[in-house]
Amino acid sequence: MTLLYSILALLFGAVAGDPTFTKDIAPILQRSCQNCHRAGGVAPMPLVTYEDVRPWARSIKQRTGLGPRAGVMPPWYVEKNIGIQQFQNDPSLSDDEIAAIAKWADSGAARGNPADMPPPRQFADASAWAIGTPDLILKSNEILVKANAPDWWGEIPSIPTGLTEDRYVAALEIKEVNDVDPRSDNGRATVGGRFVFHHMIWRTQVLGARTETPENPVAAVTGDDTTNWPVHEVGRDPDFFDPRAARLLKAGSSVVSDSVHLHSNGRDTRSHLEIGFKFQPKDYVPLFKRAVFGLGNGVDIDIKAMESDQQLHAYTVLQQNTKITSFEPHLHAPGARMCLEAIWGYNIQTLSCVGYDHNWVRGYDYDDDYAPLLPKGTILHIVGTMNNSPTNKNVPDPRNWQGSGNRSVANMFIDLGNRVALTDEQFKEEMAKRRDKLHLTKNDVLIGCPLCSVVQK
Ligand code: HEC
């Protein structure tokens, strides 16, 4: 840097052309980070004001630059160089934004002109329901997590819905309600410093009508009396279900979870979950039926000790025309990545590849105009990459071989994504809509829609 530039930099805190906090960085943080990184949010520190952010500049550069794998911020792991790229509520950063953050951190992390600062983002009161007043709120039993309690994974008592008639669910939101003062600071930089329910994988089920067996745990997520709901995780947004394919909450069903993960937040905490459902009207009938099939292997997983990059495979053949509305890899600690492929005729298309971090289990909802539309007979193939080596921080001791099972110390390999079945009529309509909307010609190839350009009007 020349002397003149150094003087300018001292005067204005930035060299002309270098990114500044107020102009370049604050808008990114508002959009993609402050959902969690704000006072009372689930993340360990707020990233709102310059004073908040400045000490973290290097760490922010590092965490945003990791690529689609464990540790990246925001926690979103879709690989951008392969497969479908259009998702709902995608908070990820563009390459330009990641580069701007790196340049900002490397050039002194200047504040910039205060007049460039965007107005602060407003957040709804954390105790308010983002889905509106729920029609039904179910509460789990209160539990006490002691300040020094070890992590706990396990099953909670089922919670009867009390429903006497079937209802379809338009939206779902889960809150943890506990006795921690949201304004206090316990100085713990762990996931959800205020919360103790790290995650809950759950379903509603008419008890007694249980279909799965230890040999076939996948049946638990495919049986008719069972509805699988999006996983609860600290910081997760509410779910609004496609109004054409709302999910069924069966009369007489109960909330069942055999995978709750409790994590102490450093003080004795009394806590319970509240599950809020917003219903469709009583006479609602879904246009699309949920496609019921399993895609995964819960039986003979074989993960060797001290090895990264081990592949697992599972397949299914679609018995109906199917629209895949979301992709949700469900692996356990050794999970590092999962890809979803569609094989149709002599074509193989990779629909999505995403990284996986067992600390941040999450699903990805396809944008409606890009959700895969696959004809009956398509083979779906999932490819899992397991890392059972010391480079995977989620594995407590990689010297252990790992096999199948429900507990967090054992393994699963499932795509828990949502799909709907389409009649031939609906399938053709959906493809026609897409051709119009995306202006597809017969020379276009749209990933995930092998017949979109073949069937012309
Ligand atoms: C969904 C919630 C969520 C979002 C969105 C999010 N974070 Fe985080 N962040 C967390 C949590 C929880 C942790 C602590 C656990 C961890 O390190 O993974 C964390 C940790 C971090 C850390 C490391 C802190 C430390 O103690 O070393 C940095 C830096 C960070 N986030 C930056 C960001 C930035 C920058 C963004 C946006 C581009 C972002 N985060 C988006 C929840 C979030």
Boltz pocket constraint, residues with backbone or C-beta under 6 A from the ligand:
constraints:
  - pocket:
      binder: B
      contacts: [[A, 28], [A, 29], [A, 32], [A, 33], [A, 34], [A, 35], [A, 36], [A, 37], [A, 42], [A, 43], [A, 44], [A, 47], [A, 56], [A, 59], [A, 60], [A, 63], [A, 64], [A, 71], [A, 73], [A, 74], [A, 75], [A, 91], [A, 93], [A, 189], [A, 190], [A, 191], [A, 192], [A, 234], [A, 235], [A, 236]]
      max_distance: 6.0
